[in-house]
Amino acid sequence: MAHVSLSASDKVLGRSGEETEEAAQREAIDIIDDKALLDLLGPKTKIINCEANVRGLQDTSQSHIIFNAVVERLESSESPELRLCVKHVEGNHAEDRVRGEYYSLRDLYSACSTPFVPKPYGYGKLSSSEGKWFLLAEAHRLDEDKEHCPTALIHTMRTLQQESLSPTDKLGYSTPTYIGTKMQTHGWDASWPTFFSKLLITAMVCDAEANSTVEELDTKLSKVCNQVIPILLGALEENGRKLKPVLIHGNLTDSRFRKLPNKEDVYFYNPSSYYSHQAMELASWDWFEDKPKWKPYIAEFKESGLASEPIEQFGGRDRLYRLKHKLYRSTLYGPGDERKQVLKDLNCFLAKYASPSEEV
């Protein structure tokens, strides 16, 4: 049996409230000794040490535990030890959430000549627990210093722009991916305005299911999809321009990337990928805990030459893309001021782009 250690501050919140660290440690041992996980590692490996970063929410539909395990490869001369991350997920859509993250990691890992995501080894259902799933991937030690992250992140995004290729030459994804416990639109579409409208409508439906329907929001968002998006996003492919579908992380908040020590790139993790207009990646930066922090990233992106023509519409497109993440934030954490911000944005778009007969 592997040694499992938990930090003193780690807590798990379960259905009956706060659990003890002892209970969390027992659960960790059960997971890393689970037959399905050990079968995936293979007979020539064993877990010799495990540090559990136990995370949980009172809403157990989102609960997960992450382990950084040291794995010994028996009879291997190349790499006798391997650091692995074991992510355990339960609750709503657990299987689909784990599958979506696995395929996101797989495709991001293979998209570029120099990988900048953990190598995924597989996923599966835990044998010992009903409704619990796990994801197994490589673990790395990452640099916590983000001082040089804007340049490093844009370097990584440029590599994705140059090297990632949609298998269908279309936008979208073959497998559902999730923002928290909420699914994003998947499937394939040749039109970016059409696919983005689907993304936005799916986010609106998730928000309505979580917080009830607001007729004004529903009506105005539908008008934006019908009147604004074809104009603002359609311009990306005018005058002979062609939009290249680029594989993106899909939910790149500031907690989901780190600088690789002594490297030019950053390291992505917890992706929710799909093939998209690459500037869509910027929309999730609005989730930074310190919102002014993302301004250098935007400036670096624009100065790098990655911003699409027409450049003068960059700000409008960016504001449009942020609507999706504002709706997911409202869905997951409560409407708060998010719906007010969304309505304000919708009114601005309609005032600028709506036909005279449809003005707000």
C-alpha positions as CSV (number, residue, x, y, z in Angstrom):
1,M,0.0,0.0,0.0
2,A,1.3,3.5,-0.9
3,H,1.9,6.1,1.7
4,V,-0.6,8.9,1.5
5,S,-0.1,12.3,3.0
6,L,-2.5,15.3,3.3
7,S,-1.6,18.8,4.2
8,A,-3.0,20.1,7.5
9,S,-5.2,22.7,5.7
10,D,-6.8,20.2,3.3
11,K,-10.5,19.7,3.9
12,V,-13.3,17.9,2.1
13,L,-16.8,19.0,2.4
14,G,-19.3,16.3,1.9
15,R,-23.1,15.7,2.1
16,S,-23.0,15.6,5.9
17,G,-20.8,18.7,6.1
18,E,-17.1,18.9,6.9
19,E,-15.3,15.6,7.0
20,T,-12.2,14.9,9.0
21,E,-8.8,14.6,7.4
22,E,-8.7,11.0,8.6
23,A,-11.8,10.2,6.5
24,A,-10.3,12.0,3.5
25,Q,-7.1,10.0,3.9
26,R,-9.1,6.8,3.9
27,E,-10.9,7.8,0.7
28,A,-7.5,8.7,-0.9
29,I,-6.1,5.3,0.0
30,D,-9.2,3.6,-1.5
31,I,-8.8,5.5,-4.7
32,I,-5.1,4.9,-5.4
33,D,-5.6,1.2,-4.4
34,D,-8.6,0.8,-6.7
35,K,-8.3,-2.1,-9.2
36,A,-9.3,0.0,-12.2
37,L,-6.6,2.5,-11.6
38,L,-4.0,-0.1,-10.9
39,D,-5.0,-2.0,-14.1
40,L,-4.5,1.1,-16.1
41,L,-1.0,1.5,-14.7
42,G,-0.2,-2.0,-15.6
43,P,1.4,-5.0,-13.7
44,K,4.9,-3.6,-13.9
45,T,4.2,-0.5,-11.9
46,K,3.3,0.3,-8.3
47,I,2.5,3.5,-6.4
48,I,5.1,4.1,-3.8
49,N,4.1,7.6,-2.5
50,C,1.1,9.9,-2.8
51,E,0.5,13.5,-1.9
52,A,-3.2,14.2,-1.9
53,N,-4.5,17.7,-2.7
54,V,-8.0,17.2,-1.5
55,R,-10.5,19.7,-2.8
56,G,-14.2,19.6,-2.3
57,L,-17.2,21.9,-2.4
58,Q,-20.4,21.8,-0.4
59,D,-22.1,21.1,-3.7
60,T,-20.9,17.6,-4.1
61,S,-21.8,17.6,-7.7
62,Q,-18.5,19.3,-8.3
63,S,-16.3,17.5,-5.7
64,H,-12.9,16.1,-6.8
65,I,-9.7,15.0,-5.3
66,I,-6.3,15.4,-7.0
67,F,-3.3,13.3,-6.1
68,N,0.3,13.7,-7.1
69,A,1.6,10.2,-7.0
70,V,5.2,8.8,-7.4
71,V,4.9,5.7,-9.4
72,E,7.7,3.1,-9.6
73,R,8.1,1.3,-12.9
74,L,9.5,-2.1,-12.2
75,E,11.9,-3.6,-14.7
76,S,12.3,-0.3,-16.5
77,S,15.8,1.1,-17.3
78,E,14.5,4.2,-19.0
79,S,12.3,5.9,-16.3
80,P,12.1,3.9,-13.1
81,E,10.0,6.6,-11.4
82,L,7.2,8.7,-12.9
83,R,5.2,11.4,-11.3
84,L,1.5,11.1,-12.0
85,C,-1.6,13.2,-11.3
86,V,-4.7,11.3,-10.4
87,K,-7.9,13.3,-10.6
88,H,-11.0,11.8,-9.0
89,V,-14.4,13.2,-10.0
90,E,-17.9,12.3,-8.8
91,G,-21.4,13.9,-9.0
92,N,-23.3,15.3,-12.0
93,H,-22.0,14.1,-15.4
94,A,-18.8,12.7,-13.8
95,E,-18.1,10.3,-16.6
96,D,-18.7,12.9,-19.4
97,R,-16.6,15.5,-17.5
98,V,-13.6,13.2,-17.1
99,R,-13.9,11.9,-20.7
100,G,-14.0,15.5,-22.0
101,E,-10.9,16.5,-20.1
102,Y,-9.1,13.4,-21.2
103,Y,-9.7,14.0,-24.9
104,S,-8.9,17.7,-24.4
105,L,-5.5,16.7,-22.9
106,R,-4.9,14.1,-25.6
107,D,-5.5,16.5,-28.5
108,L,-3.6,19.4,-26.9
109,Y,-0.7,17.0,-26.2
110,S,-0.5,15.8,-29.7
111,A,-1.3,19.1,-31.4
112,C,2.2,20.6,-31.2
113,S,5.7,19.3,-31.6
114,T,6.5,20.4,-28.1
115,P,3.7,19.4,-25.7
116,F,2.7,21.9,-23.0
117,V,0.0,19.9,-21.3
118,P,0.4,16.8,-19.1
119,K,0.6,13.5,-21.0
120,P,-2.7,11.7,-20.4
121,Y,-2.5,8.0,-19.7
122,G,-6.2,7.2,-19.5
123,Y,-9.4,7.5,-17.6
124,G,-11.9,5.1,-16.1
125,K,-14.6,4.2,-13.6
126,L,-13.4,3.3,-10.1
127,S,-14.2,-0.3,-9.3
128,S,-14.8,0.2,-5.6
129,S,-17.2,3.2,-5.8
130,E,-20.4,3.8,-7.6
131,G,-20.5,6.9,-9.8
132,K,-16.8,7.9,-9.3
133,W,-14.4,8.4,-12.1
134,F,-10.7,9.1,-12.4
135,L,-8.3,10.7,-14.9
136,L,-4.6,9.7,-14.9
137,A,-2.0,12.1,-16.4
138,E,1.6,13.0,-16.0
139,A,2.5,15.5,-13.2
140,H,5.1,18.3,-13.4
141,R,6.6,20.7,-11.0
142,L,5.6,24.2,-12.2
143,D,6.8,27.7,-11.6
144,E,4.5,29.7,-9.4
145,D,6.1,33.0,-10.5
146,K,3.8,34.5,-13.2
147,E,5.9,37.7,-13.8
148,H,6.8,36.6,-17.3
149,C,3.6,34.7,-18.1
150,P,2.1,37.1,-20.7
151,T,5.0,36.6,-23.1
152,A,5.2,32.9,-22.4
153,L,1.4,32.4,-22.8
154,I,1.3,34.2,-26.1
155,H,4.3,32.1,-27.3
156,T,2.3,29.0,-26.5
157,M,-0.8,30.4,-28.2
158,R,1.2,31.2,-31.3
159,T,2.5,27.6,-31.4
160,L,-1.1,26.4,-31.3
161,Q,-2.1,28.8,-34.0
162,Q,0.6,27.5,-36.3
163,E,0.5,23.8,-35.5
164,S,-3.0,22.7,-34.4
165,L,-5.2,21.3,-37.1
166,S,-8.9,20.6,-36.9
167,P,-9.5,17.0,-38.0
168,T,-12.6,18.1,-40.0
169,D,-11.3,21.6,-40.9
170,K,-14.4,22.8,-39.0
171,L,-15.1,24.5,-35.7
172,G,-16.3,22.5,-32.7
173,Y,-15.4,19.2,-31.0
174,S,-16.4,15.6,-31.2
175,T,-16.7,15.1,-27.5
176,P,-18.7,17.2,-24.9
177,T,-16.5,19.3,-22.7
178,Y,-17.6,21.1,-19.5
179,I,-17.2,24.4,-17.6
180,G,-17.5,23.0,-14.1
181,T,-20.5,20.7,-14.3
182,K,-22.1,22.5,-17.2
183,M,-21.7,21.2,-20.8
184,Q,-20.5,23.3,-23.7
185,T,-21.8,22.9,-27.2
186,H,-20.0,20.3,-29.2
187,G,-20.3,18.8,-32.7
188,W,-18.9,20.4,-35.9
189,D,-19.8,23.6,-37.8
190,A,-18.2,25.2,-40.8
191,S,-19.3,28.7,-39.7
192,W,-17.8,30.5,-36.7
193,P,-20.8,32.9,-36.3
194,T,-23.1,29.9,-36.2
195,F,-21.0,27.9,-33.9
196,F,-20.4,30.8,-31.5
197,S,-24.2,31.4,-31.4
198,K,-24.6,27.8,-30.3
199,L,-22.0,28.3,-27.6
200,L,-23.8,31.4,-26.4
201,I,-27.2,29.9,-26.4
202,T,-26.0,26.8,-24.5
203,A,-24.5,29.1,-21.9
204,M,-27.8,31.0,-21.6
205,V,-29.8,27.8,-21.2
206,C,-27.4,26.6,-18.4
207,D,-27.9,30.0,-16.7
208,A,-31.7,29.8,-17.0
209,E,-31.7,26.3,-15.6
210,A,-29.6,27.4,-12.6
211,N,-31.2,30.8,-11.9
212,S,-34.6,30.8,-13.7
213,T,-35.4,32.5,-17.0
214,V,-35.3,36.2,-17.5
215,E,-37.5,37.1,-20.5
216,E,-35.6,40.3,-21.3
217,L,-32.2,38.5,-21.2
218,D,-33.6,35.7,-23.4
219,T,-35.1,38.1,-26.0
220,K,-32.1,40.3,-26.3
221,L,-29.6,37.5,-26.5
222,S,-31.6,36.0,-29.3
223,K,-31.6,39.3,-31.2
224,V,-27.8,39.5,-30.7
225,C,-27.4,36.0,-32.2
226,N,-29.6,36.8,-35.1
227,Q,-28.5,40.4,-35.9
228,V,-25.1,41.2,-34.3
229,I,-23.1,38.0,-34.5
230,P,-23.5,37.6,-38.3
231,I,-22.1,41.1,-38.8
232,L,-19.4,41.3,-36.2
233,L,-18.0,37.8,-36.6
234,G,-18.9,37.5,-40.3
235,A,-16.4,40.3,-40.9
236,L,-13.6,37.9,-39.9
237,E,-14.0,36.1,-43.3
238,E,-14.6,39.1,-45.6
239,N,-12.3,40.4,-48.3
240,G,-10.7,37.0,-48.9
241,R,-9.9,36.3,-45.2
242,K,-10.3,32.8,-43.9
243,L,-10.6,31.9,-40.2
244,K,-8.5,28.9,-39.1
245,P,-10.0,26.7,-36.5
246,V,-7.5,26.5,-33.6
247,L,-7.6,24.1,-30.7
248,I,-8.0,26.2,-27.5
249,H,-7.9,25.3,-23.8
250,G,-11.5,26.5,-23.5
251,N,-11.5,27.7,-19.9
252,L,-8.1,29.3,-19.4
253,T,-8.5,31.1,-16.1
254,D,-5.4,32.2,-14.1
255,S,-5.6,29.0,-12.1
256,R,-5.2,26.7,-15.1
257,F,-1.8,27.6,-16.5
258,R,1.7,28.0,-15.1
259,K,5.1,29.0,-16.4
260,L,7.4,26.0,-17.1
261,P,10.7,26.6,-15.4
262,N,13.4,27.7,-17.8
263,K,11.0,27.4,-20.8
264,E,9.4,29.8,-23.2
265,D,6.0,28.3,-22.8
266,V,3.4,28.0,-20.2
267,Y,1.8,24.7,-19.0
268,F,-2.0,24.2,-19.5
269,Y,-4.1,21.9,-17.3
270,N,-7.8,21.2,-16.6
271,P,-8.7,22.0,-20.3
272,S,-12.2,22.1,-21.8
273,S,-11.2,22.2,-25.4
274,Y,-12.7,22.8,-28.8
275,Y,-11.6,24.2,-32.2
276,S,-12.4,27.9,-32.2
277,H,-11.4,31.3,-33.3
278,Q,-8.3,31.6,-31.2
279,A,-9.3,35.0,-29.6
280,M,-12.0,33.1,-27.8
281,E,-9.3,32.0,-25.4
282,L,-9.0,35.5,-24.1
283,A,-12.7,35.6,-22.9
284,S,-12.0,33.4,-19.9
285,W,-9.3,35.7,-18.7
286,D,-12.1,37.9,-17.3
287,W,-12.2,35.2,-14.5
288,F,-8.9,36.3,-13.1
289,E,-9.2,37.0,-9.4
290,D,-7.4,40.3,-10.0
291,K,-9.1,41.5,-13.2
292,P,-6.6,44.2,-14.1
293,K,-4.1,41.3,-14.3
294,W,-5.3,40.2,-17.7
295,K,-4.7,43.6,-19.4
296,P,-1.0,42.8,-20.1
297,Y,-2.1,39.5,-21.7
298,I,-4.5,41.3,-24.0
299,A,-1.9,43.9,-24.9
300,E,0.7,41.1,-25.6
301,F,-1.8,39.2,-27.7
302,K,-2.6,42.3,-29.9
303,E,1.1,43.3,-30.2
304,S,2.1,39.7,-31.2
305,G,0.1,39.8,-34.5
306,L,-2.3,37.1,-33.4
307,A,-5.3,39.4,-33.4
308,S,-7.5,38.9,-36.5
309,E,-8.5,41.5,-39.0
310,P,-10.4,43.8,-38.9
311,I,-8.3,45.0,-35.9
312,E,-10.6,47.9,-35.2
313,Q,-13.3,45.4,-34.2
314,F,-11.1,43.5,-31.8
315,G,-12.6,45.1,-28.7
316,G,-16.1,44.4,-29.8
317,R,-15.4,40.8,-30.6
318,D,-13.6,40.4,-27.2
319,R,-16.6,41.9,-25.4
320,L,-18.9,39.5,-27.3
321,Y,-16.9,36.4,-26.5
322,R,-16.9,37.4,-22.8
323,L,-20.7,37.1,-22.7
324,K,-20.3,33.3,-22.8
325,H,-18.1,33.1,-19.7
326,K,-20.1,35.7,-17.8
327,L,-23.2,33.4,-18.3
328,Y,-21.3,30.4,-17.0
329,R,-20.0,32.3,-14.1
330,S,-23.6,33.3,-13.3
331,T,-24.6,29.6,-13.7
332,L,-22.0,28.3,-11.3
333,Y,-21.8,31.0,-8.7
334,G,-25.1,32.8,-8.8
335,P,-26.3,35.7,-10.9
336,G,-25.0,38.5,-8.7
337,D,-23.9,41.3,-11.0
338,E,-23.2,39.0,-13.9
339,R,-26.7,39.2,-15.5
340,K,-26.7,43.0,-15.1
341,Q,-23.4,43.1,-17.0
342,V,-24.6,40.7,-19.7
343,L,-27.8,42.9,-20.2
344,K,-25.6,46.0,-20.4
345,D,-23.4,44.4,-23.0
346,L,-26.4,43.1,-25.0
347,N,-28.0,46.6,-25.0
348,C,-24.7,48.1,-26.3
349,F,-24.5,45.6,-29.1
350,L,-28.1,46.0,-30.2
351,A,-27.9,49.8,-30.1
352,K,-24.9,49.6,-32.5
353,Y,-25.8,46.8,-34.8
354,A,-29.6,46.2,-34.7
355,S,-31.6,47.2,-37.7
356,P,-33.8,50.3,-37.1
357,S,-37.0,48.2,-36.8
358,E,-35.3,46.2,-34.0
359,E,-33.6,48.9,-32.0
360,V,-33.8,48.6,-28.2
